Amino acid sequence: MPAHLWIGLALTLVAGLLSGNCMLPMKFARRWPFEDVWLVFTIVSLVILPWALALALVKDVAAVYAALPTQAFVAPLAFGAGWGIAQVLFGLSCARLGVALGYAIIVGLGALLGTLVPLFVKNREVIGTGRGALILSGVAIMVLGIAASARAGKAREGAGNASGSGSYAAAVAVAVLCGVMAPMLNYSFAFGQSIAAEAVRQGTSPESAGYAVWPIGLLGGLFPNLGYAMWLLTRNRTWARFRETWHPDAWFGCLMGLFWMGAMSVYGTASVYLGALGTSVGWALFQIFMIMTANLSGVLTGEWKAAPVSARRGLWTGLALLALATTIIAAGNR
């Protein structure tokens, strides 16, 4: 396998590690409620970091945007807004279902749709070839691994939670809706490549050009996240938390934002090294590594401590299937 593909694979692994742990700091917030931490996370990850990276790494980003027609921004903004709604549901689903199961359902569906849509729309010629067969086989095994992880999570839920099936079914339904909308962030990046192309034309390296896309796509996602956090702050009367001296819980929101935006920026660079299929194959690998990381983090933080042996066995089966899917999908991208 060429060196640039190994680099792309390694960067995708790093992105998965960062993203798989981006919700983990929320577990350690002691005094701040969800909405306070989420507001800090939203501002850091969707405003401060993407614009800081774009200004630092894209040559005259303002000139890049000025040179583009208005329609170049429509798809990234629209898909970013759809993803923003999913992001709100994501935080709630992880709080209700746990990190491991929440990631399995949400990221699993997002992986499937986020891989297949760019593949069929932008790289349709690959379908029907040997490479296409390998990639689709890997995606099928990925779905099996996600299903095994979700089933294991359901078994763990039955052992450690006394809530009724209706409550669990509602939480899973929200997670499924979130999973359908979650890959819109990848659509935003994939269908915003005209912005990256203009950045390259104006002198930015191809590896850094993707940083010009993120501020636009994430601007669409800002409003649902910001609006939801502000609504909760008003309803629960928790604005007063921000009148205190800087509270340690605020650092957890900052850390979540750093992990998340770090993952997105590394994924964007990895997609360049992975070649023409970077936004489809790269997304699949990114999501697999994310699910595996989230499940292992769930194990290390005690989510599976009281789970029956069958649930833990199902978890490791799911992880093994995801590892196999990684190998096959990577082979298909050679």
Rosetta silent file (secondary structure, phi, psi, omega in degrees, C-alpha in Angstrom):
SEQUENCE: MPAHLWIGLALTLVAGLLSGNCMLPMKFARRWPFEDVWLVFTIVSLVILPWALALALVKDVAAVYAALPTQAFVAPLAFGAGWGIAQVLFGLSCARLGVALGYAIIVGLGALLGTLVPLFVKNREVIGTGRGALILSGVAIMVLGIAASARAGKAREGAGNASGSGSYAAAVAVAVLCGVMAPMLNYSFAFGQSIAAEAVRQGTSPESAGYAVWPIGLLGGLFPNLGYAMWLLTRNRTWARFRETWHPDAWFGCLMGLFWMGAMSVYGTASVYLGALGTSVGWALFQIFMIMTANLSGVLTGEWKAAPVSARRGLWTGLALLALATTIIAAGNR
SCORE:     score description
SCORE:     0.000 S_00000001
   1 L     0.000  131.565 -178.578    0.000    0.000    0.000 S_00000001
   2 L   -56.784  155.336 -176.134    1.448    3.416   -0.961 S_00000001
   3 H   -60.282  -37.025 -175.961    2.870    5.601    1.778 S_00000001
   4 H   -67.297  -29.014  176.958    0.180    8.278    1.387 S_00000001
   5 H   -72.423  -37.165  175.589   -2.542    5.699    2.123 S_00000001
   6 H   -63.184  -40.749  177.692   -0.738    4.581    5.296 S_00000001
   7 H   -62.599  -44.614  178.716   -0.550    8.245    6.355 S_00000001
   8 H   -61.106  -40.929  179.360   -4.256    8.661    5.631 S_00000001
   9 H   -65.326  -43.211 -179.833   -5.085    5.526    7.602 S_00000001
  10 H   -64.599  -41.996  178.789   -2.975    6.646   10.578 S_00000001
  11 H   -65.679  -37.324  178.242   -4.549   10.105   10.587 S_00000001
  12 H   -64.742  -37.862  176.549   -8.026    8.569   10.399 S_00000001
  13 H   -62.210  -44.070  178.081   -7.190    6.432   13.435 S_00000001
  14 H   -61.377  -43.234  179.041   -6.116    9.553   15.355 S_00000001
  15 H   -61.116  -41.773  178.324   -9.343   11.306   14.322 S_00000001
  16 H   -63.888  -39.712  178.137  -11.373    8.327   15.545 S_00000001
  17 H   -62.811  -42.987  179.762   -9.569    8.297   18.886 S_00000001
  18 H   -67.158  -47.543 -176.596  -10.268   11.991   19.412 S_00000001
  19 H   -70.028  -35.472  179.660  -13.903   11.860   18.322 S_00000001
  20 H   -64.815  -20.648 -179.990  -14.628    8.633   20.189 S_00000001
  21 L  -108.678    6.301 -171.655  -13.648   10.352   23.421 S_00000001
  22 L   -69.885  -23.986  178.029  -15.121   13.802   22.780 S_00000001
  23 L   -90.666   -9.941 -175.126  -18.202   13.188   24.952 S_00000001
  24 H   -60.603  -41.890 -178.812  -16.208   11.546   27.731 S_00000001
  25 H   -58.190  -25.456 -179.575  -15.304   14.784   29.620 S_00000001
  26 H   -60.761  -28.015 -179.829  -19.016   15.448   30.193 S_00000001
  27 H   -64.866  -23.677 -173.184  -19.056   12.516   32.631 S_00000001
  28 H   -98.022   -0.771  175.700  -16.682   14.357   34.939 S_00000001
  29 L   -71.543  124.216 -172.729  -18.658   17.621   35.210 S_00000001
  30 L   -99.999  -41.296 -174.040  -19.822   17.763   38.835 S_00000001
  31 L  -107.432  -33.786 -177.762  -21.716   21.044   39.321 S_00000001
  32 L   -78.329  135.513  174.752  -22.609   22.297   35.876 S_00000001
  33 L   -76.468  175.358 -176.745  -25.698   20.786   34.219 S_00000001
  34 H   -50.910  -48.006 -170.791  -25.754   19.531   30.637 S_00000001
  35 H   -66.777  -32.602  179.207  -26.745   22.847   29.044 S_00000001
  36 H   -68.751  -45.345  178.351  -23.909   24.877   30.585 S_00000001
  37 H   -64.445  -40.117 -176.954  -21.278   22.394   29.449 S_00000001
  38 H   -66.836  -34.893  178.577  -22.934   22.098   26.022 S_00000001
  39 H   -64.657  -44.777  178.032  -22.898   25.870   25.489 S_00000001
  40 H   -62.401  -45.311  178.614  -19.153   26.038   26.158 S_00000001
  41 H   -57.947  -44.314 -177.969  -18.599   22.996   23.917 S_00000001
  42 H   -62.285  -47.805 -177.060  -20.668   24.583   21.130 S_00000001
  43 H   -66.286  -41.348 -179.175  -18.828   27.914   21.143 S_00000001
  44 H   -67.807  -46.883 -171.777  -15.378   26.304   21.303 S_00000001
  45 H   -82.447  -29.714 -174.189  -15.981   23.598   18.677 S_00000001
  46 H  -105.106  -12.400 -179.603  -18.216   25.419   16.190 S_00000001
  47 H  -122.135  -63.466 -170.075  -16.912   29.001   16.362 S_00000001
  48 H   -64.059  -55.466 -173.526  -13.527   29.521   18.008 S_00000001
  49 H   -69.204  -46.295 -179.589  -11.525   26.531   16.766 S_00000001
  50 H   -62.168  -38.060  178.757  -12.735   26.244   13.144 S_00000001
  51 H   -72.243  -36.378  177.620  -12.189   29.957   12.504 S_00000001
  52 H   -63.016  -43.293  179.404   -8.820   29.933   14.275 S_00000001
  53 H   -66.910  -41.144 -179.996   -7.665   26.997   12.141 S_00000001
  54 H   -64.381  -43.848 -179.278   -8.982   28.545    8.921 S_00000001
  55 H   -67.077  -31.918 -177.338   -7.301   31.888    9.611 S_00000001
  56 H   -82.559  -32.690 -168.756   -4.030   30.174   10.545 S_00000001
  57 H  -113.195  -13.279  178.503   -3.823   27.528    7.808 S_00000001
  58 L  -105.310  129.875 -178.580   -5.717   28.895    4.779 S_00000001
  59 L   -70.611  113.742  178.454   -4.050   31.609    2.738 S_00000001
  60 L    48.445   68.363 -175.742   -6.296   34.706    2.916 S_00000001
  61 H   -60.920  -31.392  178.538   -9.500   32.836    3.740 S_00000001
  62 H   -63.648  -40.202  178.407  -11.561   36.019    3.261 S_00000001
  63 H   -67.062  -34.717  177.502  -10.358   36.277   -0.348 S_00000001
  64 H   -61.621  -48.101 -179.703  -11.236   32.613   -0.898 S_00000001
  65 H   -65.416  -38.682 -177.854  -14.829   33.187    0.238 S_00000001
  66 H   -66.356  -28.078 -177.242  -15.126   36.428   -1.756 S_00000001
  67 L   -80.421   -9.933 -174.457  -14.092   34.661   -4.977 S_00000001
  68 L   -97.901  147.234  174.001  -16.879   32.053   -4.730 S_00000001
  69 L   -72.113  161.084 -177.024  -20.498   32.382   -5.903 S_00000001
  70 L   -58.540  -37.543 -176.169  -23.245   32.276   -3.296 S_00000001
  71 H   -65.020  -18.267  178.236  -24.410   28.806   -4.351 S_00000001
  72 H   -66.762  -21.742 -177.302  -21.059   27.338   -3.307 S_00000001
  73 H   -97.062  -12.224 -172.577  -22.055   27.946    0.330 S_00000001
  74 H   -65.110  -52.413 -177.092  -25.640   26.687    0.174 S_00000001
  75 H   -63.180  -48.254  177.985  -25.015   22.926    0.428 S_00000001
  76 H   -58.769  -40.963  179.787  -22.385   23.124    3.214 S_00000001
  77 H   -66.883  -45.332 -177.583  -24.589   25.462    5.248 S_00000001
  78 H   -65.259  -47.399  178.621  -27.780   23.430    4.742 S_00000001
  79 H   -65.245  -35.195  177.593  -26.170   20.083    5.523 S_00000001
  80 H   -63.435  -37.160  178.126  -24.395   21.687    8.472 S_00000001
  81 H   -66.404  -41.551  176.960  -27.746   22.830    9.877 S_00000001
  82 H   -62.025  -41.378  176.963  -29.169   19.305    9.558 S_00000001
  83 H   -64.763  -35.359 -179.368  -26.127   17.937   11.329 S_00000001
  84 H   -60.169  -39.377  176.252  -26.546   20.585   14.052 S_00000001
  85 H   -63.480  -42.672  178.681  -29.969   19.174   14.913 S_00000001
  86 H   -63.151  -35.214 -178.659  -28.453   15.690   15.046 S_00000001
  87 H   -64.103  -38.616  176.985  -25.686   16.963   17.321 S_00000001
  88 H   -62.797  -46.280  179.097  -28.231   18.136   19.884 S_00000001
  89 H   -64.699  -29.798 -178.432  -29.926   14.726   19.801 S_00000001
  90 H   -63.283  -48.514  179.913  -26.502   13.076   20.042 S_00000001
  91 H   -61.616  -40.971  179.144  -25.664   14.560   23.414 S_00000001
  92 H   -66.828  -38.984 -179.089  -29.076   13.614   24.805 S_00000001
  93 H   -66.769  -41.256  178.647  -28.848   10.058   23.445 S_00000001
  94 H   -64.805  -36.241  178.488  -25.411    9.473   24.967 S_00000001
  95 H   -66.605  -34.984 -177.425  -26.715   10.751   28.313 S_00000001
  96 H   -85.571  -42.399 -173.093  -29.682    8.337   28.163 S_00000001
  97 H   -97.249  -14.331 -174.058  -28.162    5.250   26.517 S_00000001
  98 L    95.296  157.673 -176.575  -24.544    5.548   27.626 S_00000001
  99 H   -62.106  -45.519 -173.432  -21.499    6.329   25.532 S_00000001
 100 H   -63.719  -54.832 -177.042  -21.050    2.812   24.118 S_00000001
 101 H   -70.370  -37.745  178.058  -24.601    2.130   22.910 S_00000001
 102 H   -58.291  -46.778  177.860  -25.205    5.743   21.894 S_00000001
 103 H   -64.644  -39.706 -176.903  -22.177    5.686   19.630 S_00000001
 104 H   -59.107  -46.298 -177.386  -23.081    2.233   18.243 S_00000001
 105 H   -76.570  -52.415 -173.157  -26.511    3.327   16.988 S_00000001
 106 H   -68.829  -53.319 -177.496  -25.853    6.947   16.057 S_00000001
 107 H   -70.249  -30.245  178.491  -22.386    6.649   14.628 S_00000001
 108 H   -62.294  -52.493  177.156  -23.279    3.310   13.054 S_00000001
 109 H   -63.165  -40.058  178.155  -26.123    4.701   10.965 S_00000001
 110 H   -62.503  -36.746  178.168  -24.073    7.807   10.275 S_00000001
 111 H   -65.028  -44.577 -178.306  -21.212    5.617    9.066 S_00000001
 112 H   -62.587  -54.166 -177.080  -23.449    3.666    6.708 S_00000001
 113 H   -70.573  -39.415 -179.028  -25.172    6.660    5.107 S_00000001
 114 H   -68.018  -22.442  175.940  -22.131    8.919    5.235 S_00000001
 115 H   -84.393  -47.192 -171.896  -20.106    6.301    3.363 S_00000001
 116 H   -74.884  -37.423 -176.889  -22.636    5.241    0.738 S_00000001
 117 H   -62.615  -52.956  176.627  -24.073    8.631   -0.253 S_00000001
 118 H   -62.331  -33.098 -179.491  -20.743   10.220   -1.355 S_00000001
 119 H   -64.559  -46.939 -177.771  -19.722    6.883   -2.931 S_00000001
 120 H   -76.334  -29.100 -177.043  -22.860    6.604   -5.082 S_00000001
 121 H   -87.193  -43.683 -172.348  -23.108   10.318   -5.868 S_00000001
 122 H  -102.689  -21.434 -176.999  -19.479   11.332   -6.417 S_00000001
 123 L  -132.721   46.222 -174.912  -17.672    8.048   -7.227 S_00000001
 124 H   -61.703  -26.844 -177.666  -20.335    5.960   -8.921 S_00000001
 125 H   -64.928  -20.033 -179.955  -17.793    4.503  -11.366 S_00000001
 126 H   -74.417  -29.085 -179.770  -16.228    2.487   -8.525 S_00000001
 127 L   -62.447  132.887 -179.213  -19.469    0.539   -7.971 S_00000001
 128 L    95.310  -10.630  175.895  -19.299   -2.791   -9.796 S_00000001
 129 L   -92.941  172.414  177.026  -15.511   -2.989   -9.718 S_00000001
 130 H   -60.933  -40.012  177.874  -13.394   -5.200   -7.486 S_00000001
 131 H   -62.039  -44.608 -179.763  -12.599   -2.196   -5.302 S_00000001
 132 H   -61.416  -40.210  179.105  -16.275   -1.371   -5.006 S_00000001
 133 H   -63.068  -40.599  178.503  -17.098   -4.961   -4.014 S_00000001
 134 H   -64.328  -45.650 -178.328  -14.473   -4.859   -1.265 S_00000001
 135 H   -63.017  -45.772 -179.532  -15.722   -1.524    0.056 S_00000001
 136 H   -66.418  -36.178  175.705  -19.373   -2.619    0.063 S_00000001
 137 H   -63.611  -42.214  177.702  -18.436   -5.939    1.724 S_00000001
 138 H   -63.131  -38.734  178.460  -16.561   -4.013    4.398 S_00000001
 139 H   -65.199  -39.664  178.703  -19.565   -1.744    4.920 S_00000001
 140 H   -62.686  -42.505  178.155  -21.819   -4.816    5.296 S_00000001
 141 H   -67.269  -35.524  176.061  -19.494   -6.278    7.952 S_00000001
 142 H   -59.808  -42.945  178.779  -19.390   -2.874    9.630 S_00000001
 143 H   -62.248  -40.481  177.383  -23.191   -2.943    9.902 S_00000001
 144 H   -62.594  -40.894  178.745  -23.008   -6.421   11.479 S_00000001
 145 H   -64.802  -38.895  177.724  -20.454   -5.140   13.985 S_00000001
 146 H   -66.175  -42.261  179.261  -22.654   -2.186   14.849 S_00000001
 147 H   -61.561  -41.692  178.818  -25.678   -4.483   15.250 S_00000001
 148 H   -63.983  -40.151  178.571  -23.704   -6.759   17.594 S_00000001
 149 H   -65.318  -42.084 -179.974  -22.612   -3.741   19.654 S_00000001
 150 H   -65.588  -40.073  178.718  -26.175   -2.420   19.851 S_00000001
 151 H   -64.589  -40.498  177.374  -27.514   -5.835   20.904 S_00000001
 152 H   -63.366  -39.682  177.827  -24.853   -6.060   23.594 S_00000001
 153 H   -64.059  -36.658  177.412  -25.825   -2.590   24.787 S_00000001
 154 H   -65.034  -40.934  177.691  -29.469   -3.636   25.006 S_00000001
 155 H   -64.162  -39.450  177.295  -28.468   -6.655   27.136 S_00000001
 156 H   -66.114  -38.926  179.066  -26.425   -4.379   29.378 S_00000001
 157 H   -61.227  -43.277 -179.464  -29.370   -1.969   29.638 S_00000001
 158 H   -64.937  -30.465 -178.241  -31.675   -4.786   30.758 S_00000001
 159 H   -82.381  -30.591 -171.039  -29.216   -5.849   33.445 S_00000001
 160 H  -117.052    6.883 -177.040  -28.369   -2.453   34.840 S_00000001
 161 L  -140.632  130.864 -175.764  -31.376   -0.219   34.323 S_00000001
 162 L   -93.477    4.508 -177.931  -34.857   -0.676   35.640 S_00000001
 163 L   -67.536  154.519 -175.264  -36.552    1.746   33.255 S_00000001
 164 L   -71.506  163.839 -178.159  -39.393    0.436   31.146 S_00000001
 165 H   -65.065  -31.165  178.434  -39.087   -0.774   27.566 S_00000001
 166 H   -62.192  -41.916  178.684  -41.095    2.202   26.362 S_00000001
 167 H   -64.098  -42.882  179.403  -38.506    4.583   27.748 S_00000001
 168 H   -65.648  -43.376 -179.774  -35.714    2.593   26.168 S_00000001
 169 H   -61.166  -40.385  178.543  -37.565    2.376   22.831 S_00000001
 170 H   -64.501  -41.443  179.462  -38.077    6.149   22.803 S_00000001
 171 H   -65.021  -40.104  178.216  -34.391    6.734   23.518 S_00000001
 172 H   -66.395  -39.256  179.050  -33.399    4.338   20.723 S_00000001
 173 H   -61.119  -42.309  176.922  -35.844    6.070   18.318 S_00000001
 174 H   -62.973  -41.215  179.690  -34.208    9.425   19.037 S_00000001
 175 H   -64.027  -38.875  179.083  -30.781    7.838   18.491 S_00000001
 176 H   -65.250  -44.937  176.460  -31.910    6.384   15.139 S_00000001
 177 H   -58.550  -42.993  177.893  -33.198    9.789   13.964 S_00000001
 178 H   -61.425  -42.085 -179.479  -29.911   11.292   15.051 S_00000001
 179 H   -63.426  -35.055  178.097  -28.006    8.597   13.152 S_00000001
 180 H   -67.484  -36.119 -176.625  -29.886    9.373    9.933 S_00000001
 181 H   -90.163  -20.971 -174.374  -29.050   13.078   10.200 S_00000001
 182 L   -58.490  -39.884 -178.135  -25.529   12.776   11.645 S_00000001
 183 L   -69.420   -2.242  177.412  -23.709   12.101    8.316 S_00000001
 184 H   -61.034  -22.709  174.872  -24.896   15.459    7.020 S_00000001
 185 H   -66.161  -39.949  176.551  -21.636   16.825    8.400 S_00000001
 186 H   -68.065  -37.143  175.406  -19.775   14.575    5.956 S_00000001
 187 H   -61.772  -40.440  179.381  -22.117   15.693    3.165 S_00000001
 188 H   -59.064  -43.452  179.822  -21.302   19.273    4.113 S_00000001
 189 H   -72.232  -44.056 -176.770  -17.581   18.559    3.753 S_00000001
 190 H   -65.818  -41.311 -177.214  -17.937   16.350    0.645 S_00000001
 191 L   -93.399    9.135  174.028  -20.215   18.765   -1.223 S_00000001
 192 L  -109.510   19.545 -176.148  -18.257   21.814   -0.085 S_00000001
 193 H   -70.832  -15.486  174.786  -15.104   20.821   -1.953 S_00000001
 194 H   -64.814  -29.953  176.423  -15.481   23.752   -4.351 S_00000001
 195 H   -67.813  -45.801  177.987  -14.462   25.920   -1.389 S_00000001
 196 H   -62.404  -39.995 -179.489  -11.379   23.779   -0.797 S_00000001
 197 H   -63.301  -38.903  177.629  -10.564   23.857   -4.529 S_00000001
 198 H   -66.762  -37.456  177.304  -10.670   27.657   -4.522 S_00000001
 199 H   -62.366  -40.888  177.346   -8.365   27.720   -1.488 S_00000001
 200 H   -64.167  -42.208 -179.397   -5.876   25.527   -3.391 S_00000001
 201 H   -60.857  -30.221 -178.357   -6.165   27.783   -6.437 S_00000001
 202 L   -93.776    9.201  170.811   -5.233   30.758   -4.255 S_00000001
 203 L   112.106    0.711  176.994   -2.137   29.072   -2.842 S_00000001
 204 L   -82.360  144.056  178.619   -3.204   26.888    0.104 S_00000001
 205 L   -67.493  150.510  178.805   -1.833   23.340    0.179 S_00000001
 206 H   -57.351  -33.754 -179.835   -4.335   20.534   -0.583 S_00000001
 207 H   -67.030  -27.623 -177.528   -3.795   19.128    2.929 S_00000001
 208 H  -101.565  -10.171 -173.628   -4.861   22.425    4.523 S_00000001
 209 H   -63.799  -29.475 -179.790   -7.563   23.494    2.050 S_00000001
 210 H   -62.027  -22.814  178.894  -10.282   21.588    3.928 S_00000001
 211 H   -66.008  -17.203  176.171   -9.961   24.035    6.803 S_00000001
 212 H   -77.238  -20.433 -178.235  -11.712   26.583    4.577 S_00000001
 213 L   -82.698  -38.788 -172.157  -14.821   24.359    4.448 S_00000001
 214 H   -58.633  -43.385 -179.343  -15.311   23.775    8.179 S_00000001
 215 H   -59.915  -31.830 -178.775  -16.239   27.349    9.257 S_00000001
 216 H   -75.221  -51.652 -179.492  -19.040   27.385    6.660 S_00000001
 217 H   -61.559  -41.422 -177.293  -20.463   23.925    7.393 S_00000001
 218 H   -75.607  -21.179  173.136  -20.195   24.363   11.140 S_00000001
 219 H   -62.789  -38.702  175.791  -21.854   27.780   10.946 S_00000001
 220 H   -63.033  -37.448  179.859  -24.985   25.944    9.811 S_00000001
 221 H   -78.281  -14.151 -177.161  -24.681   23.610   12.792 S_00000001
 222 H   -64.924  -43.642 -169.869  -24.094   26.453   15.235 S_00000001
 223 H   -67.192  -43.770  175.746  -27.658   27.731   15.404 S_00000001
 224 H   -61.579  -42.553 -179.372  -29.460   24.505   16.458 S_00000001
 225 H   -66.947  -45.441 -179.373  -26.821   23.814   19.118 S_00000001
 226 H   -66.269  -43.473 -179.166  -26.692   27.379   20.386 S_00000001
 227 H   -63.243  -41.916 -178.878  -30.471   27.752   20.353 S_00000001
 228 H   -66.882  -43.558  179.772  -31.061   24.517   22.239 S_00000001
 229 H   -62.690  -42.359 -178.893  -28.460   25.307   24.902 S_00000001
 230 H   -68.510  -35.405  176.697  -29.856   28.819   25.412 S_00000001
 231 H   -63.683  -43.515  178.249  -33.418   27.485   25.638 S_00000001
 232 H   -65.763  -40.716  179.150  -32.374   25.019   28.359 S_00000001
 233 H   -60.989  -38.385  179.144  -30.413   27.704   30.198 S_00000001
 234 H   -73.553  -45.652 -178.044  -33.504   29.916   30.249 S_00000001
 235 H   -63.492  -42.100 -176.427  -35.964   27.144   31.123 S_00000001
 236 L   -91.672   -0.852  179.178  -33.800   25.724   33.917 S_00000001
 237 L    54.725   49.067 -178.162  -32.585   29.132   35.086 S_00000001
 238 L  -111.286   12.881  174.181  -28.968   28.058   34.934 S_00000001
 239 H   -59.832  -29.032 -175.190  -27.507   31.194   33.328 S_00000001
 240 H   -60.049  -21.811  179.307  -26.295   32.126   36.823 S_00000001
 241 H   -58.852  -31.167 -177.010  -23.565   29.490   36.549 S_00000001
 242 H   -81.225   -6.059  175.896  -21.707   31.810   34.190 S_00000001
 243 H   -83.701  -14.891  179.689  -21.674   34.625   36.765 S_00000001
 244 L   -73.059  163.415  169.149  -19.373   32.568   38.968 S_00000001
 245 L   -58.944  150.227 -176.719  -15.623   32.701   38.787 S_00000001
 246 L   -43.189  117.948 -173.966  -14.388   30.384   36.046 S_00000001
 247 L   -94.088  143.388  179.430  -15.548   26.981   37.188 S_00000001
 248 H   -54.088  -30.047 -179.601  -13.510   23.787   36.593 S_00000001
 249 H   -63.763  -24.377  178.180  -16.504   22.216   34.819 S_00000001
 250 H   -63.739  -31.248  179.123  -16.069   24.798   32.045 S_00000001
 251 H   -64.626  -30.500  178.826  -12.766   23.138   31.174 S_00000001
 252 H   -66.645  -38.909  174.971  -14.612   19.913   30.391 S_00000001
 253 H   -63.345  -40.854  177.148  -16.684   21.751   27.777 S_00000001
 254 H   -63.428  -41.825 -179.581  -13.482   23.227   26.312 S_00000001
 255 H   -65.587  -39.596  175.629  -11.849   19.802   26.259 S_00000001
 256 H   -59.026  -45.175  179.456  -14.869   18.312   24.487 S_00000001
 257 H   -63.877  -39.462  179.292  -14.615   21.046   21.852 S_00000001
 258 H   -65.251  -44.730  178.097  -10.871   20.507   21.439 S_00000001
 259 H   -61.778  -45.944 -173.671  -11.293   16.754   20.984 S_00000001
 260 H   -68.124  -50.317 -178.966  -14.175   17.146   18.567 S_00000001
 261 H   -68.854  -32.596  174.095  -12.739   19.861   16.324 S_00000001
 262 H   -59.908  -42.173  178.984   -9.359   18.165   16.461 S_00000001
 263 H   -63.378  -44.898 -178.388  -11.008   15.021   15.129 S_00000001
 264 H   -64.180  -41.870 -178.248  -12.771   16.888   12.311 S_00000001
 265 H   -68.340  -40.253  178.349   -9.640   18.718   11.222 S_00000001
 266 H   -67.491  -39.321  176.943   -7.517   15.552   11.245 S_00000001
 267 H   -60.938  -43.054  179.283  -10.239   13.678    9.328 S_00000001
 268 H   -59.403  -40.973  177.125  -10.283   16.426    6.683 S_00000001
 269 H   -68.481  -41.258  179.941   -6.525   16.069    6.199 S_00000001
 270 H   -60.641  -37.928 -177.937   -6.761   12.275    6.176 S_00000001
 271 H   -62.704  -28.581  177.070   -9.371   12.351    3.395 S_00000001
 272 H   -69.765  -45.183 -179.906   -6.824   14.084    1.133 S_00000001
 273 H   -67.119  -27.509 -179.018   -4.216   11.387    1.715 S_00000001
 274 L   -78.637   -9.544  173.564   -6.802    8.641    1.116 S_00000001
 275 L    92.896 -157.128 -172.648   -7.413    9.893   -2.424 S_00000001
 276 L   -60.614  -29.365 -178.804  -10.549   10.264   -4.525 S_00000001
 277 L   -94.141   16.980 -173.502  -12.606    8.078   -2.182 S_00000001
 278 L   -59.000  -37.760 -177.505  -11.451    9.952    0.909 S_00000001
 279 L   -83.602   -3.772  174.220  -14.870   11.339    1.851 S_00000001
 280 L  -109.703  -61.462  176.818  -16.540    7.898    1.546 S_00000001
 281 H   -61.503  -44.417 -179.860  -13.918    5.316    2.539 S_00000001
 282 H   -59.866  -40.058  179.020  -12.321    7.783    4.944 S_00000001
 283 H   -64.330  -42.205  179.338  -15.667    8.439    6.619 S_00000001
 284 H   -60.410  -47.802 -179.526  -16.300    4.706    7.070 S_00000001
 285 H   -64.987  -40.101  178.341  -12.898    4.167    8.675 S_00000001
 286 H   -58.777  -46.070 -178.626  -13.292    7.288   10.799 S_00000001
 287 H   -68.564  -38.076  177.614  -16.624    6.071   12.153 S_00000001
 288 H   -60.929  -49.437  179.898  -15.317    2.541   12.810 S_00000001
 289 H   -62.319  -35.029  179.312  -12.382    3.856   14.824 S_00000001
 290 H   -65.902  -46.163 -179.819  -14.751    6.202   16.656 S_00000001
 291 H   -62.221  -45.216 -179.419  -17.144    3.386   17.633 S_00000001
 292 H   -61.551  -44.256  179.202  -14.307    1.155   18.784 S_00000001
 293 H   -62.705  -45.308 -178.419  -12.789    3.964   20.862 S_00000001
 294 H   -62.825  -41.092  178.358  -16.142    4.893   22.416 S_00000001
 295 H   -64.548  -44.273  178.817  -16.875    1.284   23.368 S_00000001
 296 H   -64.968  -37.352  175.893  -13.445    0.800   24.910 S_00000001
 297 H   -64.554  -38.810  176.240  -13.835    4.089   26.798 S_00000001
 298 H   -60.904  -39.331  177.282  -17.207    2.852   28.037 S_00000001
 299 H   -64.518  -46.722 -175.885  -15.528   -0.304   29.337 S_00000001
 300 H   -67.540  -26.775 -179.548  -12.730    1.641   31.046 S_00000001
 301 L   -96.161    9.737  170.884  -15.163    4.033   32.748 S_00000001
 302 L    90.625    8.087 -179.301  -17.293    1.211   34.162 S_00000001
 303 L   -63.113  -28.024 -175.130  -20.317    1.269   31.829 S_00000001
 304 L  -106.713   10.333 -175.199  -20.043   -2.494   31.326 S_00000001
 305 L   -60.584  -41.936 -176.918  -19.018   -3.442   34.865 S_00000001
 306 L   -95.403    5.291 -176.859  -22.404   -4.888   35.835 S_00000001
 307 L   -71.772  146.770  176.186  -23.216   -6.279   32.376 S_00000001
 308 L   -67.030  163.422 -178.167  -23.801  -10.041   32.022 S_00000001
 309 H   -58.577  -38.845 -178.885  -21.192  -12.207   30.330 S_00000001
 310 H   -62.611  -36.636  178.731  -23.324  -12.511   27.193 S_00000001
 311 H   -67.701  -43.650  179.472  -23.422   -8.724   26.816 S_00000001
 312 H   -66.096  -35.730  177.707  -19.664   -8.398   27.181 S_00000001
 313 H   -64.473  -40.512  177.671  -19.176  -11.243   24.716 S_00000001
 314 H   -64.343  -37.620  178.130  -21.421   -9.431   22.241 S_00000001
 315 H   -60.956  -48.482 -178.778  -19.432   -6.238   22.716 S_00000001
 316 H   -68.507  -30.847  174.251  -16.135   -7.939   21.874 S_00000001
 317 H   -63.724  -44.837  178.059  -17.751   -9.695   18.901 S_00000001
 318 H   -60.161  -42.968  179.224  -18.892   -6.319   17.596 S_00000001
 319 H   -64.283  -38.387  178.606  -15.408   -4.866   18.026 S_00000001
 320 H   -64.771  -41.619  178.206  -13.856   -7.830   16.198 S_00000001
 321 H   -64.480  -39.257  178.565  -16.267   -7.381   13.277 S_00000001
 322 H   -66.198  -36.826  176.415  -15.456   -3.667   13.118 S_00000001
 323 H   -64.683  -41.060  176.892  -11.736   -4.474   13.046 S_00000001
 324 H   -63.989  -41.852  178.466  -12.344   -6.899   10.153 S_00000001
 325 H   -60.911  -38.401  177.844  -14.394   -4.249    8.338 S_00000001
 326 H   -57.680  -47.336 -178.396  -11.509   -1.808    8.734 S_00000001
 327 H   -61.327  -44.557 -176.229   -9.115   -4.210    7.015 S_00000001
 328 H   -69.532  -44.267 -179.224  -11.473   -4.900    4.103 S_00000001
 329 H   -64.767  -40.898  177.590  -12.446   -1.264    3.511 S_00000001
 330 H   -61.985  -39.417  177.803   -8.796   -0.184    3.633 S_00000001
 331 H   -64.382  -36.619  178.983   -7.952   -2.910    1.091 S_00000001
 332 H   -68.279  -19.373 -179.130  -10.723   -1.604   -1.166 S_00000001
 333 L   -93.589    2.220 -178.078   -9.149    1.849   -1.127 S_00000001
 334 L   -69.123    0.000    0.000   -5.768    0.648   -2.367 S_00000001
